[in-house]
Amino acid sequence: MPDVSFDADPDTGVWVFDSTPVEGSTAGCCGVKGWWIVGGTSVSSPALAGVANLAGHFATSSENELTTIYSNLGNTADFHDIAVDYCGPFAGFTSKTGWDFCTGVGSVHGKAGK
């Protein structure tokens, strides 16, 4: 169940350079080093962790961090509520105003919501 949203679409992900491809990788030509697009949790999780770290407010537990997030839910300066979107063709949920199973509380406005 999501708490916050971040870009997880591989089509709009980030380019990374793979200097040591994993066996069977199709990055570059013939499984050798090269550029490829990464999306999903592989991008959104470390990027959002970077935003949280940059904010410099370190919670003592996940519970305390979630309390901070949900306490700021109504503050539009902290979060952008994603009210119109979908979770992909098989997720079965759509976004709506406020918290939802698709986008959580929404996406962060920089480090303000942290």
C-alpha positions in Angstrom: 0.0 0.0 0.0 1.6 3.3 -1.1 2.4 6.2 1.2 3.7 8.6 -1.4 4.1 8.6 -5.2 7.1 8.9 -7.4 7.8 8.3 -11.1 7.8 4.6 -11.5 7.2 4.4 -15.3 10.2 2.8 -17.1 9.2 4.9 -20.2 9.8 8.1 -18.2 12.5 6.7 -16.0 16.2 7.6 -15.9 19.0 6.6 -18.2 21.8 4.6 -16.4 25.1 3.3 -17.8 25.7 -0.4 -17.1 29.5 -0.8 -17.0 29.3 -4.5 -15.8 26.1 -6.1 -17.2 24.5 -8.9 -15.4 24.7 -12.3 -17.1 22.0 -12.4 -19.8 21.6 -8.6 -19.8 20.6 -7.0 -23.1 22.0 -3.6 -22.2 24.1 -2.2 -25.0 25.0 -4.7 -27.7 25.1 -8.4 -27.0 25.1 -8.2 -23.2 28.0 -5.8 -23.0 28.2 -2.5 -21.1 25.8 0.3 -22.3 23.0 2.7 -21.6 19.4 1.7 -20.7 16.3 3.1 -19.0 15.4 2.2 -15.5 12.1 2.9 -13.9 9.8 1.5 -11.2 10.9 1.0 -7.6 14.6 0.9 -8.8 14.3 4.6 -9.5 11.5 5.9 -7.2 12.7 4.4 -4.0 16.3 5.8 -4.0 15.2 9.1 -5.5 12.6 9.6 -2.8 15.1 8.5 -0.1 17.4 11.2 -1.5 14.6 13.8 -1.1 14.0 12.6 2.5 17.8 12.7 3.3 18.2 16.2 1.8 15.4 17.4 4.0 17.5 16.5 7.0 14.6 15.5 9.3 15.4 12.0 10.4 12.7 10.0 12.1 13.6 7.4 14.7 11.3 4.8 13.1 9.1 4.1 10.1 6.1 4.7 12.3 7.3 8.2 13.2 8.1 9.0 9.6 4.6 7.9 8.5 3.1 10.1 11.2 4.9 13.1 9.8 3.7 12.3 6.3 0.1 11.8 7.2 0.1 14.8 9.6 1.0 16.9 6.5 -1.6 15.3 4.3 -3.8 18.4 3.9 -0.8 20.7 3.3 -0.8 21.3 -0.4 2.7 22.9 -0.1 4.0 19.5 1.0 2.3 17.1 -1.4 0.7 17.2 -4.8 -2.5 15.2 -4.7 -2.7 13.0 -7.8 -6.5 12.9 -8.3 -6.6 11.7 -11.9 -4.5 8.8 -12.9 -4.5 5.0 -12.9 -2.2 2.3 -11.5 -1.7 0.5 -14.8 -3.9 -1.9 -16.7 -3.9 -4.7 -14.1 -3.9 -2.9 -10.8 -7.6 -2.5 -10.4 -7.4 0.9 -8.6 -7.6 4.5 -9.8 -6.5 7.6 -8.0 -8.9 10.0 -6.4 -8.8 13.1 -4.3 -6.9 12.5 -1.0 -5.2 9.3 -0.1 -5.8 6.3 -2.4 -4.4 2.8 -3.1 -2.9 4.0 -6.4 -0.9 7.1 -5.4 -0.9 7.2 -1.6 -0.9 10.8 -0.4 0.5 12.0 -3.8 4.0 13.1 -4.8 6.3 15.3 -2.8 6.9 19.0 -3.5 10.7 18.8 -3.2 11.8 18.3 0.4 8.9 20.3 2.0 6.7 17.4 2.9 9.5 15.6 4.7 
